[in-house]
Amino acid sequence: MIHSLLQDTIQNGRIEWQRHALEKMMERGISRKAVKEVLLNGEIIENYSDDKPYPSALLLGWTNNQPLHVVVSFDAMTGWCFIITAYKPDTEHFESDYKTRRVK
């Protein structure tokens, strides 16, 4: 996924919030504003180019000095992105950089 295309998509309001994502965000106290901030300023840390129906990626960003992960998919044909989920990563599953998955 090309981050500049994703940023353009967000800035132009071509974003679809999946029901699951919104439910989980509410449970976790994560705002749409925080998710958009990660999408615009965060770093792609994993690409899932084989995901269906569209390729997706895991982004890491920081809001209020806290790490935040966002999973987003992108339809290059229509120029729309789809928010799959957002969560606050922990050091049980990620190294202290919040980018590297811990091997179990």
Beta strands, then each sheet from edge to edge (+ up, - down):
strand 1: 15-17
strand 2: 43-48
strand 3: 56-63
strand 4: 66-75
strand 5: 80-87
sheet 1: 1+ 5+ 4- 3+ 2-
end
